Amino acid sequence: MITFGSFLAFSMPPSTSRASSHIHAPRDSDFIDAAAARGRLKHNFTEIVMFIVMYFALLLEHIGLSFERAERHRRDEYLASARDLVDLELRMRLLERDGYPR
């Protein structure tokens, strides 16, 4: 965890004999911190990609369910438009055998 004190210690240049110099040689901890940041970025990128893939899969599933619902509704309307029981049985056989009549 970064605290305000550690932030100030990191951002302030080390004391040198020249007062005007704000450039300091990199410390080993600077490289370790940069490597850790790259690791976190790579981990976050992986999480983002996985989230997008999962969201896309859920979206496709939702679209598929919507098509199934619409198909079921069309089938029910087709069967409900039968004139009598004989016509209903005929339509049911046609649906089982061929799908929707053209």
C-alpha positions as CSV (number, residue, x, y, z in Angstrom):
1,M,0.0,0.0,0.0
2,I,1.3,3.4,-0.9
3,T,1.1,6.0,1.9
4,F,1.6,9.7,1.5
5,G,5.0,9.4,3.3
6,S,6.2,6.7,1.0
7,F,5.0,8.8,-2.0
8,L,7.0,11.8,-0.8
9,A,10.0,9.6,-0.2
10,F,9.8,8.2,-3.7
11,S,9.1,11.5,-5.5
12,M,11.8,13.5,-3.7
13,P,15.3,13.3,-5.1
14,P,18.0,12.0,-2.8
15,S,20.2,14.7,-1.3
16,T,23.3,15.3,-3.3
17,S,26.2,17.7,-3.1
18,R,24.8,19.8,-5.9
19,A,21.5,21.5,-4.9
20,S,20.3,22.1,-8.4
21,S,20.5,18.4,-9.5
22,H,17.1,16.6,-9.3
23,I,18.3,13.6,-11.3
24,H,19.1,10.5,-9.3
25,A,20.4,7.1,-10.3
26,P,17.7,4.5,-10.4
27,R,17.6,2.2,-7.4
28,D,16.9,-1.5,-7.5
29,S,13.5,-0.9,-5.9
30,D,12.6,1.3,-8.9
31,F,13.1,-1.6,-11.3
32,I,11.2,-4.0,-8.9
33,D,8.3,-1.6,-8.7
34,A,8.2,-1.2,-12.5
35,A,8.2,-4.9,-13.0
36,A,5.4,-5.3,-10.4
37,A,3.4,-2.6,-12.2
38,R,3.9,-4.4,-15.6
39,G,2.7,-7.7,-13.9
40,R,-0.4,-6.0,-12.5
41,L,-1.1,-4.4,-15.9
42,K,-0.8,-7.8,-17.6
43,H,-3.1,-9.3,-15.0
44,N,-5.6,-6.6,-15.4
45,F,-5.5,-6.9,-19.2
46,T,-6.2,-10.6,-18.9
47,E,-9.2,-9.9,-16.6
48,I,-10.5,-7.4,-19.0
49,V,-10.3,-9.8,-21.9
50,M,-11.9,-12.5,-19.9
51,F,-14.7,-10.1,-18.9
52,I,-15.3,-9.2,-22.6
53,V,-15.4,-12.9,-23.7
54,M,-17.8,-13.8,-20.9
55,Y,-20.0,-10.8,-21.7
56,F,-20.0,-11.7,-25.4
57,A,-21.0,-15.3,-24.6
58,L,-23.8,-14.1,-22.4
59,L,-25.0,-11.7,-25.1
60,L,-25.0,-14.6,-27.6
61,E,-27.0,-16.8,-25.2
62,H,-29.5,-14.0,-24.7
63,I,-29.9,-13.5,-28.4
64,G,-30.4,-17.3,-28.8
65,L,-33.0,-17.4,-26.1
66,S,-34.9,-14.5,-27.8
67,F,-34.9,-16.4,-31.1
68,E,-36.2,-19.5,-29.4
69,R,-38.9,-17.5,-27.6
70,A,-40.0,-15.9,-30.9
71,E,-40.0,-19.3,-32.7
72,R,-42.2,-20.8,-29.9
73,H,-44.6,-17.8,-30.1
74,R,-44.9,-18.3,-33.9
75,R,-45.5,-22.0,-33.5
76,D,-48.2,-21.4,-30.8
77,E,-49.9,-18.9,-33.1
78,Y,-49.8,-21.3,-36.0
79,L,-51.4,-24.0,-33.9
80,A,-53.9,-21.7,-32.4
81,S,-55.2,-20.7,-35.8
82,A,-56.5,-24.2,-36.5
83,R,-60.2,-24.3,-37.3
84,D,-60.9,-27.6,-35.5
85,L,-59.4,-30.6,-33.8
86,V,-58.6,-32.4,-37.1
87,D,-56.8,-29.3,-38.4
88,L,-54.9,-28.9,-35.2
89,E,-53.7,-32.6,-35.3
90,L,-52.7,-32.1,-39.0
91,R,-50.7,-29.0,-38.2
92,M,-49.0,-30.8,-35.2
93,R,-48.0,-33.7,-37.5
94,L,-46.7,-31.2,-40.1
95,L,-44.7,-29.4,-37.5
96,E,-43.2,-32.7,-36.2
97,R,-42.4,-34.0,-39.7
98,D,-41.4,-30.9,-41.7
99,G,-41.3,-27.9,-39.5
100,Y,-43.3,-24.9,-40.7
101,P,-45.2,-25.3,-44.0
102,R,-44.1,-22.9,-46.7
